[in-house]
Amino acid sequence: MSYEYKVVPAPARGLKAKGIKTSEDRFAHALETAMNELSSDGWEYLRADTLPCEQREGLMGKTTVFQNMLVFRRTKVAAKATQQPPRPPVAAPRPVAAQEPMVQKKIVATAAPAAPVSQAQPAPEKKQGPSPDFAAE
C-alpha cells in the first residue's frame, strides 16, 4: 500500500480557550486542534520530528535552528483509482446457422385522395378600415 505524506510545523504557542489556564494545557489544545483539522481531511497522524534548518544570520553568517514538525499520512487516491473491478465473462456469440433468416418487407406508398373542392374552406375576409398598427391621431 502506498501513502502520501504531509509535513506541517508544530504549533509554537498554545491556543486560548475557555477553562484552559496553564501554558501546557494551551499547548496541548493547540496540538489537538491541528491534528483534528487534518484528520477531518483524511490525514492520519504519524509522528513528530525535530529537524535542523540553516538560516541566514546577518550578511554572511548562517545559524542552525531546529524546527518541530508534525508528519501525517494517508493512502494515495490514485492507487485506488487504478484498480479496476474484474470484468464479467463475455458470452460466446450464437452460431450463424441458429439465427433466424432475415425477411425483407416492402412498403408500398399510396397517394392520399385529394379533398373535394366543395369542402375547401374559403379564406377569411380582410376588414376594411385603418390598420391597428397605426395610432389614431
N, C-alpha and C positions, 0 to 999 in steps of 0.2 A: 504494500500500500504506500503511495507517495503522498507527501504533505507539502503544503506551502507554509511559510513562516512569516511572522510579523514581529518586529522588534520595536518597542516604544520605550521612551525614557521613563524611569520610575518617578513617581511624584517626589519633589524635593521638599514640599511643605504639606502639612496637614490641611484638611478642609474643615471649616467651622460648620457645626451642625448643632441643633437643639439637644441639650442634655450631654454633650461631649465636652469635658473640661480639660483633660490633660493633653499634652502635646503628643504622647504616644497613641492615645485613642484617636486623636485627629488624624495622625499619620496613617493609622490602620484604616480609618474611614476613607481616606483619600485612595489608598491602595485598593480597598474593597470596591469603591466606585469605579476605578479604572478597569478592574478585572470584570466587573459585571457589565460594563458598557461593551467591552469587546466580546464577552461570551454571548451576549444577545445577538451578535452578528455571526455566531458560529465558531468563534475562535476559542481554543482550549488552552488554558494556562499551562506552560511547560516548565519554565524555570526563571530565576532572576540571575543576572550576571553582572559583575563589576569588571569593566574593560578600560584599559588605558587609552587616552586620546591626547595627541600632541596638539597644543595650541600655541599661537604666536604670543610672545610677550615683548612688547616694545617693537623696535625696528628690526633687530636682528636675532633676538632671543627666542627660544622655544621652551615651553613648560609642559610637563606631562600631568594631565588631570585625569582622575578616574571617574568614569560615568557608570551609574547604576541603570541597567536596562532590564525590561521585562520581555520575555520571549513567549510568544503564543504560536499555536499551530492549528491547522485544520486540513482535512483531506482535500485533495485537489478536485475541483469540479470537472476539469477536462478529462480526468481519468474515468469518472463515472459516465461521461457523455460518450466516450469512445467504445464502451462496452455495449454491444447490441444484443437484444434477446435472440435466442435461436429461432431460425425461420421454420415454419411448419413444412412438412414434406409436401412436395408438389405431386399432384395426381397425374398419372400417366394419361396421355391423350387416348381417346377412343379409336379403335381401328376404323379405317375408311369404309370397309365393307359393311360395318354395322350401322353406319349413318343412313338416315332416311334420304331417298332420292329427292333432288330438288325439282319442284314443279313450277313451270313458268306460267304465269297468268297474264292474259292480255286484257287491257282495259280499253273499251271502245267508248269514245265520247260521242254523245248525240247532241244535236243542236236543240236548244230550248225553243218552244214555239213563241213567235213574236206576239206581243199584246195587240189586240184589235184596236183600230184607230178610234172606234166609238167609245172605248173605255178610257182613253187617254184623258188626263185632266188638263183643263185649259190653264194657261199661265195667269197668275194674278195680275189684276189691272193696276196701273200706276195711278196714284191720286194726283189730282190737279191742284196747283197752288204752290205757295212758297215751300222751299225745302226746309226741313227742321235744322239744317246746318246754319242757315242764315238767321241772325238775330233780328228781331223786329226793331225798326228804327223809329 
